Amino acid sequence: TEVIVPAFTFISSSQAAQRLGAVAVPVDVDPATYCIDVAATEAAITDRTRVIMPVHMAGQLADMDALVRLSTESGVPLLQDAAHAHGA
């Protein structure tokens, strides 16, 4: 079981997955927003992927329109981490 998380975030995002027995799969972030990169997320999806966990960073929102489309097309649900979303 895998959970896709951004490579640039507080460690709690990946630890939450690990506490549930899943493997956290870090993916690259968008250099303009520091939020999870949609193309990198799509490339990381495997048959073992169970959740995509975007983290909204430093008041910047992840590209939720694109992530919702990816989630719908792939059948992998989204679980948003808004701990860094102050002011977003």
Buried (B, 14 or more C-beta within 10 A) or exposed (E): EBBBBBBBBEEEBBEBBEEEEBEBBBBBBBEEBBBBBBEBBBEBBEEEBBBBBBBBBEEBBBBBEBBEEBBEEEEBEBBBBEEBBEEE
